[in-house]
């Protein structure tokens, strides 16, 4: 194999030089594109929204550039397998909606690990109305629950955790629309608490039961990279974490400006909706453990609990991964001074 033509090898050379501080001296080969900056493409599993406000702020205010990173967000969508794209080495970093996606990919042998999380608690929630409320897991017994097929495992996990028989709940497959609850087709619908636009339809009589408070503690919006990237470019990932953390902290302190920058980057977004959503999103991004340990932090014990829950539900068809197979804490440990804003 002619290694000089290998784009992954060329990218590795470029990023390792930048990470080693050689870029500052201007002594780089012609192969080091983008003025010696480390290139980070972040592959999403969805179309960008308020979930990315911290990254957009960091990009537009030059925080990535200051860390020697040439940063771009690659949108996802229904036909894009972001994990496969990053695992193949095409892009450097990815983000998925929920932590189990990382665990399941690792169990199938894909060479990726999570190195930070964007939301300290998963916003997945069971919504009902005050006239027929579901305030605790036991209230689900005898109810019709509207849930997308891809999220069915989350309901199964909740029922198992709370020792409720699956036959005691009627599952109705729905999309992301809240209408089935309003029309009485179901007693409960599901979605993310950060989806403020969709939730408006439910009005003031909405009752929320979060997955996290029901005993199933998953992370949302985990960031991941390949084990090769982690082994060969740890300093680049540390720089990415520092810049991204700054972006989120700035967004928290300057919410109107942050939403303005987001809408400039993605003009298809509606400013009014994103302004309402950012307040909720920031609670998830910078609440919980992040209040004391900084943006992006994660607890290995929470990961272990997730792995155990999914193993008990028979979700790992190949092998049950260990926590160390699934997460890498190096970038968080080496950036703690930059991330913690007590």
ZALUMMAR-194237 format. One line per 10 residues: number of its first residue (from 1); their letters; for each residue x, y, z of N, C-alpha, C. Coordinates in Angstrom, 3 decimals, padded with zeros to 6 digits, m for minus. Last residue first. Example, Ala and Ser with C-alpha at 12.3 -4.5 7.8 and 13.67 -1.06 7.14 Angstrom:
2
2	sa	012.850,m002.250,007.080,013.670,m001.060,007.140,012.900,000.030,007.870  013.190,m005.690,007.800,012.300,m004.500,007.800,013.200,m003.300,007.800
//
This chain:
342
342	xxxxxxxxxx	m016.596,027.037,038.370,m017.395,026.925,039.612,m017.995,028.280,039.953  m015.974,025.846,035.714,m016.305,027.251,035.998,m017.186,027.268,037.213  m013.768,023.711,034.125,m014.517,023.939,035.366,m014.701,025.431,035.613  m012.174,023.687,031.786,m013.619,023.445,031.709,m014.398,023.838,032.963  m009.507,024.104,032.346,m010.143,024.966,031.344,m011.657,024.851,031.356  m009.008,022.087,034.170,m008.815,023.488,034.587,m009.502,024.458,033.618  m009.475,019.749,032.641,m010.373,020.098,033.736,m010.238,021.563,034.160  m008.202,018.539,030.587,m008.740,019.880,030.313,m009.568,020.411,031.484  m007.470,015.988,031.220,m006.396,016.918,030.869,m006.884,018.321,030.540  m009.901,014.685,031.650,m008.946,014.823,032.760,m007.917,015.907,032.466
332	xxxxxxxxxx	m011.018,014.743,029.071,m011.677,015.446,030.178,m010.695,015.688,031.325  m009.221,013.157,027.645,m009.436,014.549,027.233,m010.091,015.359,028.349  m009.393,010.612,029.056,m008.169,011.413,028.968,m008.385,012.874,028.643  m011.438,008.827,029.138,m011.540,010.003,030.016,m010.356,010.951,029.890  m013.339,007.020,026.972,m011.962,007.471,027.197,m012.044,008.794,027.960  m015.600,004.175,026.846,m015.274,005.583,027.099,m013.771,005.790,027.274  m015.730,001.457,026.146,m016.739,002.382,025.617,m016.342,003.846,025.784  m013.949,m000.101,027.429,m014.073,m000.302,025.981,m014.883,000.829,025.341  m014.358,000.545,030.054,m013.129,001.036,029.421,m013.118,000.820,027.911  m016.746,m000.882,030.553,m016.762,000.586,030.525,m015.538,001.127,029.794
322	xxxxxxxxxx	m017.049,m003.654,028.241,m016.680,m003.085,029.538,m016.674,m001.567,029.407  m019.794,m005.062,026.321,m018.548,m004.308,026.478,m018.296,m003.906,027.929  m020.836,m008.226,025.560,m021.126,m007.117,026.470,m019.841,m006.333,026.710  m021.163,m009.130,022.096,m020.511,m009.250,023.409,m020.919,m008.064,024.255  m023.478,m009.474,020.266,m022.119,m009.981,020.035,m021.409,m010.203,021.371  m025.829,m008.430,021.224,m025.896,m009.727,020.552,m024.507,m010.319,020.336  m027.047,m006.774,023.700,m025.702,m006.987,023.157,m025.645,m008.378,022.530  m029.601,m006.812,024.751,m029.340,m005.935,023.608,m027.967,m006.151,022.967  m030.846,m008.051,026.945,m030.409,m008.856,025.803,m030.067,m008.054,024.568  m031.364,m006.671,029.179,m032.438,m006.678,028.179,m032.035,m007.439,026.907
312	xxxxxxxxxx	m028.961,m006.830,030.512,m030.113,m007.541,031.085,m031.265,m007.651,030.090  m027.505,m005.066,028.911,m027.144,m006.497,028.922,m028.319,m007.324,029.443  m028.718,m002.668,029.591,m028.854,m003.165,028.214,m028.469,m004.637,028.100  m027.974,m002.501,032.324,m029.384,m002.470,031.914,m029.569,m003.077,030.527  m025.141,m002.506,032.118,m025.851,m003.572,032.845,m027.306,m003.663,032.415  m024.724,m000.119,030.729,m024.279,m001.388,030.143,m025.024,m002.553,030.793  m025.737,001.725,032.591,m026.347,001.585,031.264,m026.001,000.240,030.642  m023.923,001.367,034.705,m025.353,001.113,034.921,m026.081,000.903,033.588  m021.571,002.265,033.489,m021.686,000.867,033.917,m023.150,000.473,034.121  m022.194,004.982,033.117,m021.970,004.110,031.954,m022.127,002.640,032.332
302	xxxxxxxxxx	m022.276,005.741,035.781,m023.492,005.870,034.970,m023.372,004.988,033.720  m019.620,005.313,036.470,m020.656,004.516,037.139,m021.980,004.578,036.378  m018.188,007.249,035.014,m018.086,005.833,034.608,m019.171,004.956,035.251  m019.661,010.231,034.136,m019.398,009.374,035.288,m019.328,007.916,034.830  m018.397,013.123,032.454,m019.233,011.916,032.499,m018.741,011.007,033.610  m018.367,016.522,031.177,m017.969,015.471,032.115,m018.911,014.271,032.070  m019.117,018.657,029.619,m018.643,017.448,028.947,m018.358,016.277,029.855  m018.176,021.342,031.790,m018.892,020.865,030.602,m018.265,019.572,030.089  m017.372,020.579,035.266,m017.178,021.196,033.963,m017.968,020.548,032.846  m017.843,019.737,037.799,m016.729,019.094,037.089,m016.531,019.608,035.671
292	xxxxxxxxxx	m020.002,021.175,038.779,m018.789,021.103,039.597,m017.586,020.551,038.833  m021.840,021.167,036.710,m021.760,022.346,037.577,m020.468,022.351,038.387  m021.814,018.679,035.572,m021.070,019.743,034.885,m020.927,020.992,035.750  m023.560,017.108,037.016,m022.132,017.025,037.340,m021.320,018.141,036.701  m026.271,019.363,036.484,m025.764,018.090,037.009,m024.292,018.156,037.378  m025.813,021.573,033.612,m026.355,021.214,034.924,m025.691,019.952,035.442  m025.039,022.080,031.044,m024.198,022.626,032.110,m024.771,022.409,033.507  m026.834,020.743,029.352,m025.411,020.788,029.008,m024.542,021.155,030.206  m029.355,021.069,030.522,m028.832,019.720,030.304,m027.322,019.734,030.069  m029.578,023.805,030.546,m029.765,023.073,031.808,m029.171,021.663,031.694
282	xxxxxxxxxx	m029.349,024.366,027.854,m028.238,024.735,028.741,m028.345,024.057,030.105  m031.863,023.563,026.896,m030.659,022.837,026.490,m029.490,023.121,027.429  m033.553,025.509,027.963,m033.701,024.111,028.379,m032.409,023.338,028.079  m032.594,027.773,026.645,m032.649,027.767,028.111,m032.745,026.337,028.646  m032.924,027.143,023.952,m031.568,027.238,024.499,m031.576,027.198,026.029  m035.628,027.211,023.275,m034.984,025.911,023.451,m033.631,026.026,024.151  m036.206,029.892,022.920,m036.889,029.163,024.001,m036.146,027.868,024.313  m034.572,030.353,020.746,m034.345,031.133,021.973,m035.030,030.471,023.163  m035.663,028.721,018.825,m034.339,028.365,019.345,m034.026,029.130,020.630  m038.063,030.113,018.333,m038.092,028.736,018.841,m036.759,028.355,019.476
272	xxxxxxxxxx	m037.100,032.558,017.357,m037.976,032.530,018.536,m037.992,031.131,019.181  m035.647,031.827,015.014,m034.986,032.408,016.175,m035.814,032.275,017.449  m035.705,028.863,013.318,m036.559,029.991,013.694,m036.042,030.558,015.020  m033.411,027.808,010.748,m033.929,027.753,012.118,m034.707,029.017,012.442  m032.290,028.335,008.317,m033.581,027.628,008.295,m034.206,027.548,009.695  m029.770,029.424,008.723,m030.906,030.351,008.541,m032.274,029.673,008.485  m027.318,028.707,010.553,m028.382,027.857,009.988,m029.661,028.679,009.840  m025.723,030.879,011.251,m025.084,029.675,010.714,m026.103,028.788,009.997  m027.641,032.605,012.241,m026.791,033.042,011.117,m026.156,031.829,010.445  m028.587,031.086,014.340,m029.494,031.335,013.208,m028.732,031.872,011.997
262	xxxxxxxxxx	m026.324,031.152,016.013,m026.868,029.876,015.547,m027.732,030.074,014.298  m026.072,033.874,016.573,m024.995,033.198,015.846,m025.492,031.874,015.255  m028.471,034.242,018.034,m028.217,035.006,016.800,m027.155,034.320,015.939  m027.946,032.590,020.212,m029.020,032.209,019.291,m028.873,032.968,017.965  m025.858,034.074,021.378,m025.633,032.694,020.953,m026.689,032.249,019.943  m027.118,036.470,022.059,m026.063,036.476,021.045,m025.838,035.071,020.497  m028.836,035.457,024.054,m029.381,036.108,022.853,m028.358,036.116,021.721  m026.980,034.429,025.962,m027.938,033.555,025.259,m028.506,034.183,023.986  m024.364,034.470,027.366,m024.782,035.405,026.302,m025.814,034.721,025.402  m023.756,032.487,029.147,m023.669,033.873,029.634,m024.227,034.880,028.634
252	xxxxxxxxxx	m024.066,030.217,027.548,m024.835,030.348,028.797,m024.881,031.799,029.256  m022.200,030.654,025.543,m023.629,030.623,025.198,m024.492,030.810,026.448  m019.856,030.372,026.987,m020.186,031.682,026.421,m021.675,031.748,026.079  m019.997,027.646,027.549,m019.984,028.613,028.660,m020.360,030.008,028.161  m019.865,026.621,024.941,m021.062,026.405,025.765,m021.133,027.392,026.926  m017.292,027.492,024.165,m018.478,027.863,023.388,m019.751,027.726,024.200  m015.663,026.226,026.029,m015.734,027.709,026.009,m016.985,028.174,025.266  m016.077,023.592,025.161,m016.498,024.002,026.506,m016.626,025.521,026.591  m014.802,023.745,022.696,m016.244,023.488,022.747,m016.809,023.895,024.102  m012.130,024.163,023.454,m012.830,025.165,022.639,m014.347,024.999,022.729
242	xxxxxxxxxx	m011.614,021.779,024.934,m011.440,023.113,025.532,m012.249,024.169,024.782  m012.125,019.788,023.000,m012.934,019.844,024.219,m012.820,021.226,024.875  m010.099,020.358,021.122,m011.508,020.407,020.726,m012.411,020.556,021.957  m007.852,019.829,022.676,m008.079,021.187,022.166,m009.535,021.376,021.756  m008.216,017.074,023.019,m008.211,017.960,024.189,m008.483,019.404,023.763  m007.918,016.259,020.372,m009.216,016.072,021.023,m009.313,016.927,022.289  m005.216,016.907,020.062,m006.213,017.563,019.201,m007.601,017.440,019.828  m004.047,015.178,021.859,m003.946,016.626,022.101,m004.940,017.414,021.252  m004.459,012.618,020.766,m005.168,013.006,021.989,m005.157,014.516,022.238  m003.926,011.188,018.299,m004.165,012.635,018.322,m004.875,013.092,019.596
232	xxxxxxxxxx	m003.578,008.437,018.621,m002.571,009.191,017.857,m002.731,010.705,017.958  m005.661,007.434,020.201,m004.281,007.020,020.470,m003.262,007.946,019.817  m007.922,008.637,019.084,m007.637,008.830,020.512,m006.174,008.501,020.818  m007.783,007.637,016.481,m007.679,009.080,016.707,m007.301,009.363,018.153  m008.165,004.902,017.096,m006.929,005.351,016.424,m006.715,006.842,016.644  m010.704,004.805,018.114,m009.603,004.495,019.029,m008.273,004.940,018.413  m012.596,007.623,016.892,m012.065,006.268,016.765,m010.941,006.065,017.785  m014.916,009.376,019.047,m013.870,009.344,018.020,m013.384,007.910,017.913  m017.842,011.188,020.177,m017.002,009.994,020.061,m015.974,010.173,018.946  m020.096,012.614,022.465,m019.093,012.841,021.422,m018.193,011.613,021.368
222	xxxxxxxxxx	m023.577,012.204,023.209,m022.175,011.865,023.443,m021.314,012.147,022.205  m026.353,013.053,023.583,m025.398,013.823,022.795,m023.933,013.501,023.127  m027.145,011.861,026.875,m027.528,012.283,025.531,m026.380,013.062,024.905  m026.946,008.966,028.999,m026.456,010.277,028.563,m027.018,010.585,027.179  m029.358,007.461,031.206,m028.552,007.473,029.992,m028.020,008.882,029.765  m030.792,005.834,033.567,m029.930,007.007,033.480,m028.960,006.868,032.313  m033.753,005.063,034.592,m032.920,004.678,033.454,m032.038,005.882,033.111  m035.355,006.070,036.625,m034.339,005.080,036.971,m033.461,004.606,035.834  m036.981,008.136,036.134,m037.632,006.824,036.230,m036.627,005.712,036.480  m035.405,010.286,035.686,m036.035,010.208,037.005,m036.771,008.888,037.223
212	xxxxxxxxxx	m034.747,009.646,032.984,m033.705,009.696,034.022,m034.316,009.525,035.415  m037.161,009.950,031.645,m036.538,008.633,031.677,m035.522,008.569,032.822  m039.621,012.041,033.256,m038.386,011.837,032.499,m037.854,010.422,032.679  m042.746,012.997,032.760,m042.047,011.949,033.511,m040.779,011.629,032.732  m044.901,015.807,032.849,m043.646,015.216,032.378,m043.157,014.127,033.331  m047.915,017.025,031.589,m047.281,016.363,032.730,m046.064,015.611,032.206  m049.575,019.976,030.463,m048.626,018.895,030.201,m048.033,018.360,031.504  m051.230,022.121,030.453,m051.664,020.935,031.207,m050.745,019.734,031.023  m050.394,024.161,028.776,m049.996,024.222,030.189,m050.385,022.983,031.006  m049.590,022.519,025.562,m050.138,023.555,026.450,m049.728,023.410,027.905
202	xxxxxxxxxx	m048.894,020.951,023.452,m049.518,020.289,024.603,m050.028,021.281,025.654  m047.595,022.524,021.587,m048.937,022.031,021.258,m049.652,021.435,022.467  m045.020,022.863,022.522,m045.980,023.975,022.657,m047.416,023.500,022.470  m043.431,020.776,021.782,m044.154,020.668,023.057,m045.172,021.780,023.263  m042.168,021.580,019.455,m043.170,020.505,019.373,m044.034,020.461,020.630  m040.458,023.536,020.619,m041.432,023.893,019.573,m042.552,022.861,019.511  m038.787,022.190,022.424,m039.765,023.165,022.924,m040.828,023.528,021.883  m037.263,019.715,022.980,m038.041,020.000,021.754,m039.168,020.984,022.062  m036.143,019.019,025.350,m035.526,020.151,024.656,m036.299,020.541,023.394  m037.372,016.727,026.125,m037.793,017.968,026.790,m037.201,019.208,026.136
192	xxxxxxxxxx	m038.217,014.553,023.473,m037.177,015.212,024.255,m037.712,016.497,024.868  m040.818,012.039,023.803,m039.986,012.987,023.064,m038.929,013.570,023.987  m044.010,010.364,023.679,m042.628,010.512,024.121,m041.881,011.508,023.245  m047.319,010.296,025.136,m046.397,010.355,023.993,m044.997,010.593,024.532  m050.116,008.597,026.480,m048.764,009.114,026.695,m048.057,009.204,025.346  m052.456,007.629,025.601,m052.479,008.336,026.886,m051.162,009.046,027.169  m053.630,007.960,022.187,m052.743,007.402,023.212,m052.897,008.215,024.496  m055.714,009.199,020.950,m055.296,007.883,020.431,m054.390,007.168,021.437  m056.424,011.737,021.717,m056.875,010.627,022.546,m056.514,009.256,022.017  m055.451,013.939,020.496,m056.671,013.367,019.903,m057.175,012.158,020.673
182	xxxxxxxxxx	m053.154,014.472,021.939,m054.235,015.474,021.949,m055.544,014.906,021.419  m051.604,012.253,021.312,m051.994,012.495,022.713,m053.190,013.441,022.763  m051.215,012.508,018.536,m051.928,011.332,019.073,m052.348,011.483,020.535  m049.683,014.999,018.259,m051.129,014.933,017.997,m051.820,013.699,018.589  m046.975,015.245,018.375,m047.682,015.165,019.662,m049.195,014.937,019.490  m044.708,013.444,016.265,m045.832,014.369,016.418,m046.530,014.161,017.762  m042.857,011.619,015.611,m042.454,012.609,016.614,m043.566,013.621,016.907  m044.909,008.693,015.288,m043.751,009.494,014.887,m043.409,010.469,015.997  m045.699,005.543,016.956,m046.037,006.868,016.417,m044.756,007.543,015.932  m047.024,002.531,017.977,m045.912,003.153,017.249,m046.374,004.459,016.608
172	xxxxxxxxxx	m048.039,001.845,021.165,m048.549,002.304,019.872,m047.395,003.019,019.164  m048.293,m000.592,023.636,m047.372,000.239,022.845,m048.011,000.560,021.497  m049.731,m000.882,026.732,m049.995,m001.027,025.298,m049.103,m000.060,024.531  m048.640,m002.689,029.545,m048.624,m001.405,028.840,m048.871,m001.674,027.358  m048.473,m005.193,030.539,m049.366,m004.270,031.252,m049.432,m002.885,030.612  m046.535,m006.611,029.239,m047.927,m006.839,028.809,m048.917,m005.873,029.468  m044.226,m005.983,030.643,m044.451,m005.321,029.350,m045.898,m005.484,028.885  m044.538,m005.366,034.127,m044.602,m006.331,033.016,m044.914,m005.601,031.708  m042.228,m003.581,036.000,m043.569,m003.540,035.405,m043.567,m004.492,034.201  m039.847,m002.916,037.406,m040.535,m004.205,037.609,m042.000,m004.174,037.168
162	xxxxxxxxxx	m038.410,m000.753,036.715,m039.456,m000.539,037.720,m040.348,m001.769,037.926  m036.728,m001.707,034.781,m036.131,m001.068,035.956,m037.142,m000.947,037.089  m038.585,m002.538,032.858,m037.752,m003.528,033.544,m037.190,m002.956,034.847  m039.628,m000.061,032.034,m040.514,m001.064,032.630,m039.711,m002.088,033.422  m037.298,001.159,030.988,m038.024,001.781,032.106,m038.906,000.744,032.816  m036.702,m000.595,028.892,m035.733,m000.402,029.982,m036.415,000.187,031.212  m038.923,m000.248,027.257,m038.648,m001.572,027.836,m037.701,m001.462,029.031  m038.533,002.422,026.539,m039.715,002.056,027.330,m039.494,000.699,028.005  m036.211,002.065,025.079,m036.181,002.954,026.251,m037.380,002.677,027.156  m036.951,000.477,022.942,m036.061,m000.105,023.942,m036.017,000.754,025.212
152	xxxxxxxxxx	m038.395,002.243,021.311,m039.095,001.213,022.070,m038.260,000.608,023.185  m037.312,004.049,019.645,m037.197,004.346,021.082,m037.878,003.282,021.946  m037.888,003.263,017.088,m036.472,003.299,017.469,m036.283,003.526,018.964  m040.637,003.631,016.920,m040.117,002.258,017.006,m038.663,002.241,017.479  m041.900,006.207,019.096,m041.292,005.790,017.823,m040.655,004.409,017.980  m044.916,005.780,020.983,m043.460,005.889,020.989,m042.918,005.497,019.613  m047.576,006.071,023.159,m047.147,006.337,021.786,m045.656,006.596,021.752  m049.121,003.871,025.255,m047.941,004.730,025.139,m047.540,004.852,023.670  m051.930,003.485,027.123,m051.437,003.369,025.747,m050.301,004.374,025.591  m051.929,001.909,030.411,m051.945,003.060,029.496,m051.484,002.666,028.088
142	xxxxxxxxxx	m051.632,m000.072,032.285,m052.952,000.101,031.680,m053.042,001.229,030.672  m049.068,001.629,033.933,m049.851,000.389,033.857,m051.248,000.685,033.306  m047.959,004.087,034.409,m048.003,003.625,033.014,m048.848,002.363,032.848  m047.732,004.565,037.087,m048.915,005.125,036.418,m049.023,004.684,034.958  m045.228,003.656,037.776,m046.372,002.774,038.041,m047.652,003.256,037.354  m043.551,005.932,037.192,m043.594,004.762,036.310,m044.816,003.862,036.512  m045.497,008.967,037.677,m044.469,008.008,038.125,m044.594,006.748,037.259  m047.396,010.409,036.376,m046.402,011.161,037.165,m045.269,010.275,037.675  m049.511,010.736,034.029,m048.518,009.719,034.360,m047.376,010.462,035.052  m053.009,011.771,034.112,m051.561,011.982,034.250,m050.750,010.713,034.509
132	xxxxxxxxxx	m055.352,012.918,032.729,m055.032,011.483,032.780,m053.514,011.361,032.956  m055.463,015.634,032.886,m056.728,014.915,033.075,m056.524,013.393,033.166  m052.888,016.500,032.269,m053.330,016.543,033.675,m054.616,015.758,033.911  m051.276,014.272,029.939,m052.060,015.474,030.249,m052.642,015.364,031.655  m047.825,013.315,029.324,m049.258,013.039,029.441,m049.965,014.348,029.745  m044.740,012.154,028.091,m045.650,013.283,028.270,m047.095,012.803,028.348  m041.660,011.067,028.999,m043.012,010.568,028.731,m043.988,011.691,029.086  m038.485,011.923,027.551,m039.556,012.133,028.534,m040.868,011.519,028.047  m035.032,012.487,027.280,m036.172,011.679,026.836,m037.233,011.638,027.935  m032.705,013.865,027.937,m033.978,014.597,027.988,m035.202,013.780,027.584
122	xxxxxxxxxx	m030.307,012.446,030.106,m031.025,012.288,028.837,m032.374,012.995,028.925  m027.950,014.692,031.540,m029.045,013.740,031.712,m029.749,013.614,030.370  m025.943,016.177,030.400,m025.646,015.443,031.625,m026.731,014.436,031.993  m024.983,016.302,027.076,m026.102,016.498,028.009,m025.892,015.590,029.214  m022.601,015.731,025.767,m023.184,017.055,025.611,m024.323,017.343,026.563  m019.634,014.150,026.958,m021.081,014.114,026.695,m021.648,015.536,026.675  m016.616,012.622,025.665,m017.308,013.707,026.389,m018.796,013.557,026.111  m015.724,010.374,024.360,m014.735,011.132,025.131,m015.325,012.343,025.860  m016.436,007.027,023.404,m016.973,008.332,023.796,m015.917,009.058,024.628  m014.851,005.274,020.729,m015.051,005.495,022.160,m015.628,006.890,022.367
112	xxxxxxxxxx	m014.692,002.671,018.185,m014.966,004.036,018.643,m015.062,004.067,020.167  m014.550,000.429,016.129,m013.458,000.966,016.949,m013.681,002.422,017.368  m017.073,m002.046,016.403,m016.655,m000.790,015.774,m015.652,m000.086,016.693  m018.027,m004.382,017.618,m016.650,m004.362,017.121,m016.227,m003.090,016.420  m020.417,m004.393,018.819,m020.375,m005.006,017.482,m018.986,m004.917,016.855  m019.941,m002.925,021.059,m020.204,m004.359,021.245,m020.158,m005.109,019.913  m019.764,m000.393,019.916,m018.550,m001.021,020.453,m018.751,m002.530,020.602  m022.476,m000.015,019.313,m021.482,m000.024,018.237,m020.205,m000.720,018.697  m023.584,m000.016,021.870,m023.982,m001.063,020.927,m022.985,m001.164,019.779  m022.419,002.290,022.993,m022.210,000.971,023.609,m022.494,m000.153,022.614
102	xxxxxxxxxx	m023.413,004.268,021.262,m021.969,004.046,021.359,m021.696,002.644,021.914  m026.140,004.068,021.722,m025.638,003.881,020.349,m024.141,003.599,020.357  m026.509,004.753,024.426,m026.528,003.342,024.030,m026.025,003.086,022.615  m026.405,007.671,024.417,m025.230,006.879,024.775,m025.317,005.397,024.388  m027.906,009.386,021.648,m028.005,008.688,022.934,m026.809,007.775,023.169  m027.298,010.758,019.283,m028.313,011.301,020.183,m028.248,010.680,021.571  m023.783,011.318,018.568,m025.048,010.603,018.405,m026.034,011.108,019.444  m021.142,012.760,016.834,m022.052,012.900,017.972,m023.339,012.159,017.635  m017.614,012.422,016.026,m019.049,012.296,015.767,m019.848,012.556,017.027  m014.576,013.268,014.334,m015.383,013.244,015.560,m016.840,013.077,015.163
92	xxxxxxxxxx	m013.423,012.996,011.750,m012.609,012.819,012.957,m013.421,012.603,014.231  m014.359,011.028,008.832,m014.392,012.236,009.668,m013.811,011.927,011.038  m013.378,008.558,007.857,m013.661,009.664,006.933,m013.708,011.000,007.666  m013.015,006.350,009.436,m011.913,007.303,009.355,m012.169,008.483,008.443  m015.040,004.639,009.968,m014.269,004.361,008.748,m013.064,005.282,008.611  m016.252,005.813,012.144,m015.491,004.576,012.367,m014.603,004.242,011.167  m017.643,007.873,010.850,m016.496,008.196,011.721,m015.624,006.957,011.927  m019.536,006.329,009.413,m018.685,007.307,008.723,m017.443,007.627,009.551  m020.822,004.859,011.400,m020.045,004.139,010.375,m019.087,005.080,009.655  m022.068,006.970,012.742,m021.096,006.131,013.457,m020.218,005.390,012.442
82	xxxxxxxxxx	m023.854,008.031,010.829,m022.721,008.810,011.305,m021.655,007.972,011.967  m025.444,007.177,008.260,m024.974,006.417,009.419,m023.686,007.074,009.915  m028.144,008.736,006.830,m026.709,008.883,007.101,m026.356,008.129,008.377  m030.796,008.989,006.347,m030.062,008.010,005.543,m028.556,008.071,005.770  m031.782,010.997,008.082,m032.291,009.628,008.178,m031.465,008.590,007.429  m028.828,012.900,009.058,m030.176,012.757,008.517,m030.553,011.294,008.519  m026.318,015.392,009.699,m026.773,014.024,009.500,m028.159,014.019,008.901  m023.770,017.775,008.750,m025.138,017.404,009.144,m025.419,015.925,008.889  m020.736,018.461,010.120,m021.320,017.718,009.003,m022.714,017.246,009.404  m019.038,021.357,010.980,m020.114,020.435,011.366,m020.666,019.787,010.101
72	xxxxxxxxxx	m015.538,022.010,011.316,m016.768,022.041,010.512,m017.757,021.017,011.055  m012.485,023.731,012.050,m013.661,022.966,012.495,m014.833,023.106,011.536  m009.266,023.624,012.571,m010.134,024.003,011.462,m011.386,023.135,011.588  m007.514,024.570,015.457,m008.444,023.618,014.834,m009.229,024.284,013.716  m006.000,026.023,017.269,m005.331,025.384,016.129,m006.191,024.379,015.399  m007.368,027.374,019.128,m006.813,026.091,019.562,m006.111,025.352,018.415  m008.344,029.485,017.694,m007.333,029.778,018.719,m006.668,028.500,019.247  m010.294,028.132,016.239,m009.117,028.657,015.548,m007.980,028.931,016.538  m012.180,027.714,018.223,m011.491,026.564,017.617,m010.193,027.018,016.944  m012.956,030.364,018.745,m012.356,029.559,019.818,m011.609,028.333,019.262
62	xxxxxxxxxx	m014.223,032.171,017.011,m012.799,031.874,016.820,m012.153,031.013,017.890  m016.882,032.580,017.008,m016.084,033.515,017.807,m014.588,033.165,017.806  m017.819,030.484,015.451,m017.992,031.861,014.959,m017.174,032.884,015.754  m017.146,028.198,017.022,m016.661,028.357,015.648,m016.686,029.826,015.228  m018.472,028.614,019.419,m017.017,028.424,019.426,m016.416,028.618,018.038  m021.117,028.749,018.452,m020.517,029.906,019.129,m018.993,029.808,019.084  m021.347,026.131,017.500,m021.492,027.256,016.571,m020.867,028.520,017.170  m021.039,024.659,019.855,m020.062,024.513,018.784,m020.130,025.686,017.817  m023.345,025.496,021.261,m022.008,025.703,021.824,m020.923,025.626,020.765  m025.469,024.663,019.635,m025.229,026.098,019.823,m023.834,026.371,020.381
52	xxxxxxxxxx	m026.394,022.177,018.932,m025.042,022.541,018.498,m024.685,023.995,018.788  m028.997,021.995,019.753,m028.045,021.025,020.323,m026.599,021.411,020.018  m030.409,023.674,018.136,m029.880,024.250,019.371,m028.916,023.288,020.082  m029.239,021.956,015.176,m030.245,022.737,015.898,m029.588,023.333,017.133  m028.584,020.056,012.153,m028.171,020.897,013.288,m029.305,021.757,013.853  m030.095,016.906,011.638,m029.919,018.262,011.103,m029.577,019.184,012.274  m028.163,014.068,012.864,m029.394,014.831,012.638,m029.055,016.157,011.978  m025.835,013.030,013.776,m026.837,012.054,013.351,m028.142,012.731,012.971  m022.787,014.668,012.636,m023.993,014.550,013.455,m024.869,013.411,012.949  m019.339,014.837,012.675,m020.492,014.225,012.005,m021.658,014.076,012.979
42	xxxxxxxxxx	m017.095,017.300,012.498,m017.944,016.634,013.479,m019.212,016.149,012.784  m013.832,017.506,011.451,m015.214,017.443,010.966,m016.015,016.695,012.012  m011.010,019.163,012.100,m012.013,018.342,012.780,m013.369,018.547,012.107  m007.650,019.490,011.320,m009.003,019.505,010.771,m009.909,018.618,011.617  m005.275,021.596,012.675,m005.848,020.254,012.732,m007.291,020.334,012.243  m003.508,023.858,010.503,m004.482,023.583,011.560,m004.915,022.116,011.510  m001.824,024.536,008.442,m001.264,023.798,009.574,m002.236,023.524,010.701  m003.477,025.773,006.523,m002.497,026.562,007.285,m002.000,025.838,008.545  m004.833,023.666,005.200,m005.543,024.543,006.140,m004.572,025.251,007.093  m002.456,020.918,005.021,m003.443,021.847,004.480,m003.997,022.734,005.577
32	xxxxxxxxxx	000.472,019.747,004.626,m000.300,020.216,005.784,m001.242,021.326,005.333  001.916,019.327,002.345,000.849,018.374,002.636,m000.028,018.854,003.786  004.013,020.986,002.340,002.865,021.416,001.527,001.656,020.510,001.784  005.137,020.951,005.786,005.195,020.544,004.386,003.947,021.037,003.660  006.005,023.700,007.865,005.132,022.564,007.555,005.264,022.225,006.084  006.882,025.899,009.777,007.682,024.890,009.106,006.832,023.647,008.896  005.633,027.789,011.300,005.436,027.888,009.864,006.232,026.840,009.091  005.631,027.659,013.999,006.876,028.073,013.369,006.777,028.193,011.863  003.130,026.697,014.605,003.431,028.080,014.954,004.689,028.573,014.247  003.125,024.009,014.025,002.427,024.917,013.113,002.832,026.362,013.353
22	xxxxxxxxxx	004.222,022.612,016.047,005.096,022.923,014.927,004.456,023.935,013.983  002.671,021.729,018.131,003.105,023.117,018.183,003.990,023.517,017.018  001.587,019.279,017.976,002.903,019.366,018.588,003.461,020.776,018.615  m000.702,019.693,016.548,m000.838,019.455,017.987,000.499,019.598,018.691  000.347,019.933,013.973,m000.322,021.083,014.589,m000.387,020.924,016.095  001.325,017.327,013.653,002.234,018.477,013.585,001.627,019.685,014.270  m001.034,015.890,013.797,m000.026,015.679,014.836,001.001,016.801,014.820  m002.441,016.788,011.552,m002.950,017.106,012.884,m001.901,016.910,013.960  m000.797,015.890,009.390,m001.183,017.310,009.524,m001.585,017.643,010.954  m000.717,013.150,009.859,000.513,013.939,009.839,000.197,015.408,010.112
12	xxxxxxxxxx	m003.454,012.548,009.564,m002.776,012.293,010.834,m001.491,013.117,010.924  m003.847,013.148,006.907,m004.562,013.938,007.919,m003.884,013.780,009.279  m002.256,011.203,005.749,m001.950,012.617,005.517,m002.607,013.482,006.573  m003.614,008.931,006.587,m002.240,009.141,007.039,m001.845,010.612,006.868  m006.003,009.255,005.249,m006.029,009.207,006.716,m004.635,009.486,007.274  m005.226,009.160,002.581,m005.708,010.434,003.143,m005.738,010.431,004.662  m002.412,007.784,001.214,m003.462,007.453,002.191,m003.962,008.732,002.858  m000.271,008.142,m000.355,m001.566,008.507,m000.932,m002.721,008.264,000.028  001.838,007.217,001.068,001.850,008.649,000.762,000.520,009.109,000.172  001.565,004.480,001.254,001.083,005.283,002.373,001.042,006.772,002.040
2	xx	000.596,002.169,m000.875,001.363,003.411,m000.933,000.853,004.384,000.122  000.853,m001.206,000.000,000.000,000.000,000.000,000.881,001.246,000.000
//
